[in-house]
Amino acid sequence: MSTHYRFSTRLVLTIALAAGTAFAQTSPASPPSEGTSTDLFIMFGSDVVRPSDTPKANYNIGLGHTFGFLKKDPFGDEITFSFTYENAGSHGFLHSAYGSDTESVGLMKNFALPKTKRVTGYTWIQAGLTSMTGNASVENRFYNGDALGAIIHFNDHNSIWIQEMFNKVVTVPWYTTASVGYTRSW
């Protein structure tokens, strides 16, 4: 297991647990609603492409809708649609000619964590189409991503998502993405 992956996973869990402890000591807010909700999320992260450890930009925006009647479904209770921009050039976090744009649909499973209502967890499976730019022609490839993350709920409408995602694009080495993002729910 790579050093970056272990560090990213520990960072996600440490931040989630610290936030849960800090929030437990303040006045309680109402827990996330149990019915349906719509989420608008914006996430910023860094890819680490294998086999090297070169960091690359990963920016994600999307919509998700949680269905209350699916809360007990073992596979997922939220359907997501997202757009991701990834820079694959030499500039790391700045735009370059080499990059990819991914449109994906996903299935997210939200779950409670013991002893806290302020922090919840989720798994997220995505599939979509990646368009790679910078070559003589745009190359389209199948994309798959699997994430594990934590949500820190400030109230019913505002939260922070922290996640680690394993990504695979056909013909490209696998890569991981550590991300942090803001979500507005209604």
N, C-alpha and C positions, 0 to 999 in steps of 0.2 A: 504494500500500500504506500502511495507516495506521501511525502512530507506535506505538500500543499493540501491534499485531501484530508489528512488527519488534522492539520491545523484549521482548515475551514470548517470541518465538522465540529471540532471543539469550540471554535469561535461562535458558531450558530447556537450550540447548546448552552454555552456560558452566557451569552447575551440574553437568551430566552429565560434561563433560570434567574439571572440577576434582575431582569425586568419583572418577572413574576414575584420575586421576593420584595423588590422595592414597591411594587403596586400593592402587595398584600398589606404593607404597613400604612398605606394611605386609605382614605375613605373609599369604600367600594363603589364602583360604577355599576350600572346595570349590565348584565352579561349580554353577549351577542344574542340577537333575536333568534327564536327557534323556528320561525316560519320561513317564508321565501325572502330573498334579498338579492340585490344586484350590486356587484362590486366593480368599480373602476380602479385598475391598478397601474402603477408606474414603477418599474424596477430598474435599478442600476447595478451592474455587476461587472465581474472580471472573469473572462474565460482563461483557463489554463489548458492549452492544447497539448495533447500527448503526441509523440513521446517527449517533446521538450517541456520546459516550464515557463514558456513565454506568456506573459499576461496580455490579454486582448480585451477591448471594450465589448460589452454586451448590454444593450438597452432594450427594455421590453415595455410595451403598453398593451392593455387588453381589457376585456369585459368578462365577467363571470356572473352566472345566475345560479343561486342556491335554491333547490326545491325542498321544501319542508317535508314532503311525504317520502323523500329518499333518505332521510336521516339514518335509518336503520339499514340501508343498502350497503353491503360490504365493499362494493366497488367504487362508489362515489355519490356525492350529493350536489355537486356543482359542475356545470358545464362552462368551459371557458373558450374564448376566442382571443387570440393574441397576435401581435406583430412584434418581431424581434429584429434589431439591427446589430450585426456583429462586424467589427473591424478585423480584417485578417492581414492588414498591411504592416509595414515596419514601424508605424507611428504609435502603436499600442492603443491609446485611448482617443486619438484624433482620427478624423476621417481620412481614408486613403482610397485609392482605386480598387484595392482588393478587399472585398467584404462579402457579406451575405445578408439577405433579407429573407426572413422566414415568416410565413403565415401558418398558424397552427390552430387546431382544435384540441381541447383537453378535457379530462375528467379528473376532478379534484375530490378527495375525501377529507372532510374536516372532522377532527376528533378532539374530545376533551382530554386535558392532562390532569392527573390527580392533584388535589389540594390547591387548585387555582382556577378561577373563572376568567382571570385577566389574560392568561396565555393559553392558546390552544395550538394543536398541531395539525399538519395536513400532509397528505401525499398527493402528487400531481403527475399524471401521465399525459403526455402530449404527442401528437403526430401531425405532420404537415408537410409543406413543400418549401425547400430552401432554394433560393436563386443566388448563385455565386457570380459576382461581378469581377471585372478587372482583366478578364481574358478576351480573346478575339470575339467570343460570343458568350452570352449568359448561359450558365449551366444550371439546370434544375435537377434537384435531388430530393429523395425522400428523407424526412427528418423524424427522429424520435427522441423525446426527452423524458426523464423520470426524476422527480424531485421529492425531497423530504424537507419540511420546513416548520417554522413556528410563527404564530401570529400574536402580536402584542396588541390587545384591544384597549384603546383609550376610552372609548364609549361605543354606542351602537353604530356610529357613523365613521369613525376614524381609527385606523390601525396601521401598524408597521408589520411588514412581512419580511422574514429572514429565511433564506433557503440555500440549499446545496443541490445542484442538478447535474445529473449524468446525461450527456448528449451524444448522439450518434447520427452522422449524416453518411449516407452510402458513398463510398470512395474516399472518405476523409477519416483520419484517425479519431478515436473517441476523445472527448474533452469534458471537463467539468466547469461549472459556473457557480461562483458564490455571489449571491445577490441580496440586496436590501431594497425595500420599496415601500411606498405609501399607498394605502388603499382608502377610498371613500366609498361607503356603502349606503344604500337607501332601500 
